[in-house]
Amino acid sequence: MNALLPLLLVLQPTANSTIDAAIRANDALVRGNVRIVRKRGNESSRIDLAWERPKKALMRTYLGNSEQVVYLNDRTLVAYDKGLNEWIRRSPVKGGSLSERIASGVGQFEYVAQQMLDPAAMKTFLTSLKKGRLAATTSRQTVRLRQVLSKSRVVSFDFNLKTKLLTAATWRSPESTEVWQITYQKPKTVVFAPPKSATWVRAFTPPIEMPVFASKEAEATVHRMVKAYRGYHGGVVVATNDEGSVRMVYAGNRLKQAGKDSKWSYDGKTLRLTEAGKTRSIDVPRSELIDRLASLGRPMDPFLRSLAVRQVPFQPLLGNRVKAILGGQATVQGLPCTILNLVREGSRASLFVRPDGLVQSLSVESTDARGNVLASSSRRFAYGPLSPGETFR
């Protein structure tokens, strides 16, 4: 055994030989399918990445409750947001790596995913590791390269002993530990199309500024409400308060509103106003509809306006200065609801959220510094499907 020891030491992978082997293995990965998991403290995210160099790539990014998809082929780039149920199309730059073409359409994305799609970028990164003082250790299936940056900062990289590919990276410091894990799977066909129910948009709807959650249940209720309205693609809503009712119809570019004071409809091109039994028609671009109605003294109801601009109704009640508190359960108009209290300085709102995420009832109170109620208002909502006979003329 002692006689074999020098030979075994020679056969042990060195840091440089491990890096060189990883570069060659990554270059040869023309078709790939990997799962990349990032963990840092209590935070985690995931990327499922598949590619066929040099033309196709499919990237699914999961972060919290969100899922976004980017699909690239030799002609176009499609991005889809599952939570918004929206998709966009871009024309990526011609030529360049898969990473460069994706970035030209949707901007920069996770560095590790960029390297997996770009052999040149991976080679540059791995080659740069040679500049450090790396210690190589070998286990049954893994070669680990470890570098001590300071007394309290250490980085390490794991490579599969058989495939030579990078499988993990870890950065440790007194403040935090960040770990990337890469799992290689059997290559698959790279193809994607947005769901038929998805809405094509020029740009994704901006993210909602969330409140401070008093509990996980309050957080789940807010996310359920946001998801419900982002997935609301059409229907009839009747809103009622002490002053009367307003019937609203939402069908994408077609809108209708009828209350005690006025009635109007819009078919995507022409606005029709009905007053005292008489109707007049005005051609109005969709982008100018809200302002035109306001100038005519017939403002769009705030609820319908939110839907028209692809915003979640009640979104103004949220924000990072708001605390979301669960207030228990109640039955409203025969439906079980979760009471969601949204509290900020000077106001308090109570939303009665149905199991499907839609708001059945709302009450808002204005308060003074001592919490005394200065004014209050409430509104109830009833939802129904679009009628086949619903017209916008």
C-alpha positions in Angstrom: 0.0 0.0 0.0 2.8 2.4 0.9 4.3 1.7 -2.6 1.1 2.8 -4.2 0.8 6.1 -2.2 2.9 8.2 -4.6 0.8 7.0 -7.6 -2.5 7.7 -5.8 -1.3 11.2 -5.0 -0.4 11.8 -8.6 -3.9 10.7 -9.8 -5.7 13.0 -7.3 -7.3 15.9 -9.3 -5.6 19.2 -8.7 -7.4 22.6 -8.7 -6.2 23.5 -12.2 -7.0 20.1 -13.7 -10.5 20.2 -12.2 -11.1 23.6 -13.7 -9.8 22.7 -17.1 -11.9 19.5 -17.1 -15.0 21.5 -16.1 -14.5 24.0 -19.0 -14.3 21.1 -21.5 -17.4 19.4 -20.1 -19.4 22.6 -20.2 -18.3 23.3 -23.8 -19.6 19.9 -24.8 -23.0 20.4 -23.2 -24.7 21.5 -26.5 -28.1 20.3 -25.2 -28.7 20.9 -21.5 -31.4 20.7 -18.8 -30.6 21.9 -15.3 -32.2 23.0 -12.1 -30.5 25.8 -10.2 -31.5 26.4 -6.6 -30.3 29.5 -4.7 -30.5 29.7 -0.9 -29.6 32.5 1.3 -30.8 32.6 4.9 -34.6 32.1 4.7 -34.7 33.2 1.1 -34.7 30.8 -1.8 -35.3 30.8 -5.6 -35.2 28.3 -8.4 -34.4 28.4 -12.1 -35.2 25.6 -14.5 -33.1 26.0 -17.5 -33.0 24.1 -20.8 -31.1 24.9 -24.0 -30.1 23.8 -27.5 -27.1 25.8 -28.6 -26.9 28.0 -30.5 -30.6 28.8 -31.1 -33.0 27.8 -28.3 -33.3 28.4 -24.5 -36.2 28.1 -22.0 -35.8 29.6 -18.5 -38.4 29.3 -15.8 -37.7 31.4 -12.7 -39.5 30.7 -9.4 -39.3 33.3 -6.6 -41.8 33.2 -3.7 -45.2 32.9 -5.3 -44.1 34.2 -8.7 -43.2 32.3 -11.8 -41.8 33.8 -15.0 -40.9 32.1 -18.2 -38.5 33.3 -21.0 -38.4 31.4 -24.2 -35.9 32.1 -27.0 -35.7 30.6 -30.5 -33.8 31.7 -33.6 -36.4 34.4 -34.5 -38.1 35.7 -31.4 -38.2 35.9 -27.6 -41.3 35.4 -25.5 -41.6 36.2 -21.8 -44.6 35.1 -19.7 -45.6 36.0 -16.1 -47.8 33.4 -14.6 -49.1 35.5 -11.7 -50.1 38.4 -14.1 -51.1 35.9 -16.8 -49.4 38.3 -19.3 -46.9 37.8 -22.0 -44.7 39.9 -24.2 -42.8 39.4 -27.4 -39.4 40.9 -28.3 -36.9 40.7 -31.2 -33.6 39.7 -29.7 -30.3 40.8 -31.2 -29.0 38.6 -34.0 -25.9 36.6 -33.2 -24.2 36.4 -29.9 -24.6 33.8 -27.1 -28.0 32.6 -25.8 -27.3 34.8 -22.7 -26.7 37.9 -24.7 -29.8 37.4 -26.8 -32.0 36.8 -23.8 -30.5 39.9 -22.0 -31.2 42.0 -25.1 -34.9 41.2 -24.8 -35.6 41.2 -21.0 -32.5 42.6 -19.4 -29.9 40.9 -17.1 -30.8 37.8 -15.2 -29.1 35.5 -12.6 -25.3 35.3 -13.2 -25.2 31.5 -12.8 -27.9 31.0 -15.4 -26.0 33.3 -17.8 -22.9 31.2 -17.4 -24.7 28.0 -18.0 -26.0 29.4 -21.4 -22.7 30.9 -22.4 -19.6 28.6 -22.6 -17.3 31.6 -23.0 -18.7 33.3 -19.9 -18.3 30.0 -17.9 -14.8 29.6 -19.2 -13.9 33.2 -18.1 -15.4 32.6 -14.6 -13.7 29.2 -14.0 -10.4 30.4 -15.4 -10.5 33.3 -12.9 -10.6 30.8 -10.0 -7.0 29.8 -10.9 -5.8 33.2 -9.6 -6.8 32.3 -6.0 -5.1 29.8 -3.7 -7.4 26.9 -4.0 -7.3 23.7 -2.0 -8.7 20.6 -3.7 -10.3 17.7 -1.7 -11.9 14.6 -3.2 -14.8 12.5 -1.9 -16.4 9.6 -3.6 -18.3 11.7 -6.2 -17.1 15.2 -5.7 -14.1 17.4 -6.1 -14.3 20.5 -3.9 -12.2 23.5 -4.5 -12.0 25.8 -1.4 -10.5 29.2 -1.0 -10.1 31.2 2.2 -10.5 34.9 1.4 -10.1 36.0 5.0 -10.4 34.7 8.5 -14.2 34.8 8.2 -14.9 34.5 4.5 -14.7 31.3 2.5 -15.8 30.2 -1.0 -16.0 26.7 -2.3 -17.0 25.1 -5.6 -18.1 21.5 -6.1 -17.5 19.5 -9.3 -18.9 16.0 -10.2 -16.0 13.6 -10.3 -17.6 11.7 -13.2 -19.1 14.4 -15.4 -16.6 17.1 -14.4 -19.4 19.7 -14.3 -19.9 22.4 -11.7 -22.6 21.2 -9.2 -22.5 23.7 -6.3 -21.0 27.0 -5.2 -21.0 28.4 -1.6 -20.0 31.8 -0.2 -19.7 32.0 3.6 -19.3 35.2 5.6 -20.3 36.3 9.1 -23.3 38.1 7.6 -24.7 35.3 5.6 -24.2 32.0 3.7 -25.3 31.8 0.0 -25.5 28.4 -1.7 -26.1 27.6 -5.4 -26.9 24.0 -6.2 -27.0 22.8 -9.9 -28.7 19.5 -10.8 -28.3 18.1 -14.3 -31.2 16.3 -15.9 -31.9 14.5 -19.1 -32.2 17.0 -22.0 -35.7 17.8 -23.2 -37.3 19.5 -26.2 -37.1 23.3 -25.8 -40.5 24.7 -26.7 -43.0 27.0 -25.1 -46.2 28.9 -25.8 -48.2 31.2 -23.4 -51.6 29.9 -22.3 -54.5 31.0 -24.5 -56.0 32.8 -21.6 -52.9 35.0 -21.2 -53.0 38.7 -22.3 -50.5 40.1 -24.7 -49.0 43.4 -23.4 -46.2 45.7 -24.4 -44.8 45.7 -20.9 -45.6 43.7 -17.8 -47.9 45.3 -15.2 -45.6 46.9 -12.5 -45.3 44.9 -9.3 -47.5 45.8 -6.3 -46.0 47.3 -3.2 -47.0 44.9 -0.5 -47.9 45.8 3.1 -46.3 44.5 6.3 -47.9 41.2 7.1 -48.9 40.5 10.7 -49.1 36.8 9.9 -48.7 34.2 7.2 -52.4 33.9 7.0 -52.7 37.7 6.2 -50.0 37.4 3.6 -51.8 34.4 2.0 -55.1 36.4 1.9 -53.5 39.4 0.2 -51.8 37.2 -2.4 -55.1 35.3 -3.0 -56.8 38.6 -3.6 -54.1 39.9 -6.0 -54.1 36.7 -7.9 -57.9 36.7 -8.3 -58.1 40.2 -9.8 -55.1 39.7 -12.0 -56.8 36.6 -13.4 -60.1 38.4 -13.8 -60.7 38.7 -17.6 -64.3 39.7 -17.8 -67.6 39.8 -16.2 -70.4 41.9 -14.6 -69.9 43.6 -11.3 -72.6 45.5 -9.4 -71.2 47.8 -6.6 -73.7 49.1 -4.0 -73.5 51.6 -1.2 -75.9 53.9 0.6 -76.2 56.1 -2.5 -77.3 53.4 -4.8 -75.8 50.8 -7.2 -73.5 50.9 -10.2 -73.5 48.1 -12.8 -70.1 47.7 -14.5 -69.2 45.4 -17.4 -65.6 44.6 -18.2 -64.5 42.7 -21.3 -61.0 43.7 -22.1 -61.2 46.8 -24.4 -65.0 46.8 -24.1 -66.5 48.5 -21.1 -69.9 49.6 -19.8 -71.1 51.5 -16.8 -74.7 52.3 -15.7 -75.7 54.2 -12.5 -78.5 56.5 -11.4 -76.9 59.6 -13.0 -75.5 58.3 -16.3 -75.0 55.4 -18.6 -72.2 54.8 -21.1 -70.7 52.0 -23.1 -67.5 51.6 -25.1 -66.8 49.0 -27.8 -63.1 49.6 -28.1 -63.5 52.5 -30.5 -66.7 54.4 -29.9 -68.0 55.9 -26.7 -71.8 56.1 -26.4 -73.3 58.3 -23.7 -77.0 58.0 -22.7 -78.7 60.8 -20.9 -82.4 61.6 -20.6 -83.2 58.8 -23.1 -80.9 60.3 -25.7 -77.6 58.7 -26.9 -74.6 60.4 -28.5 -71.6 58.7 -30.0 -67.9 59.9 -29.8 -64.9 58.2 -31.3 -62.3 57.9 -28.6 -58.9 56.1 -28.7 -58.7 53.5 -25.9 -55.8 55.3 -24.3 -57.9 58.5 -23.9 -61.1 57.0 -22.7 -60.6 57.6 -18.9 -59.6 61.3 -19.4 -62.5 61.9 -21.9 -65.1 60.5 -19.6 -63.7 62.8 -16.8 -63.8 65.8 -19.0 -67.5 65.0 -19.9 -68.4 64.9 -16.2 -69.0 61.1 -16.3 -66.0 59.7 -14.6 -65.3 56.0 -14.7 -65.9 54.2 -11.4 -62.7 53.6 -9.5 -63.3 49.8 -9.5 -63.8 49.6 -13.3 -60.9 52.1 -13.9 -58.5 49.7 -12.1 -59.6 46.8 -14.3 -59.3 49.0 -17.4 -55.7 49.9 -16.7 -54.8 46.3 -15.6 -54.4 47.3 -12.0 -55.7 45.3 -9.0 -58.7 47.0 -7.4 -58.0 48.2 -3.9 -54.3 48.3 -4.7 -54.1 51.9 -3.4 -55.0 50.5 0.1 -51.7 48.5 0.1 -48.1 49.7 0.5 -45.1 49.3 2.7 -46.6 51.7 5.3 -49.7 49.5 5.7 -50.0 46.7 8.1 -52.1 43.7 7.0 -53.9 42.0 9.9 -56.3 39.1 9.8 -59.6 39.9 11.5 -61.3 36.5 11.6 -64.2 35.1 9.5 -67.6 36.4 8.5 -70.5 35.6 6.2 -71.4 38.3 3.7 -74.5 37.9 1.5 -74.4 34.2 2.2 -70.7 33.8 1.3 -67.9 32.9 3.8 -65.3 35.6 3.9 -61.9 36.3 5.5 -61.7 39.7 7.1 -58.5 41.5 6.1 -57.7 44.7 8.0 -55.4 47.1 6.3 -54.2 49.8 8.8 -52.1 52.8 8.2 -51.7 56.2 9.9 -55.0 58.1 9.4 -57.1 55.2 8.0 -58.3 51.7 8.5 -59.9 49.5 5.8 -61.6 46.1 6.2 -61.9 43.9 3.2 -64.1 40.8 3.3 -62.3 38.4 0.9 -64.1 35.4 -0.5 -62.4 32.0 -0.9 -61.8 32.7 -4.6 -60.0 35.9 -3.7 -62.6 38.5 -4.8 -63.7 41.1 -2.4 -67.3 40.8 -1.4 -67.5 43.9 0.8 -65.3 46.8 1.8 -65.4 49.4 4.6 -63.0 52.3 5.0 -62.6 54.6 8.0 -60.6 57.8 8.4 -59.2 58.3 11.9 -57.5 60.9 13.9 -54.3 60.6 15.9 -56.1 58.9 18.8 -57.8 56.4 16.5 -61.2 58.1 16.6 -63.3 57.6 13.5 -63.8 60.9 11.6 -65.6 59.5 8.5 -66.5 56.1 7.1 -67.8 54.5 3.9 -68.7 51.0 2.7 -69.4 49.2 -0.5 -70.7 45.7 -1.4 -69.9 43.8 -4.6 -71.7 41.2 -6.6 -70.0 39.4 -9.5 -71.6 37.6 -12.5 -70.5 36.3 -15.8 -70.7 38.1 -19.1 -74.1 37.5 -20.8 -74.0 36.3 -24.4 -76.4 39.0 -25.2 -74.4 41.8 -23.6 -73.8 44.6 -26.1 -71.6 47.7 -26.1 -73.5 49.7 -28.7 
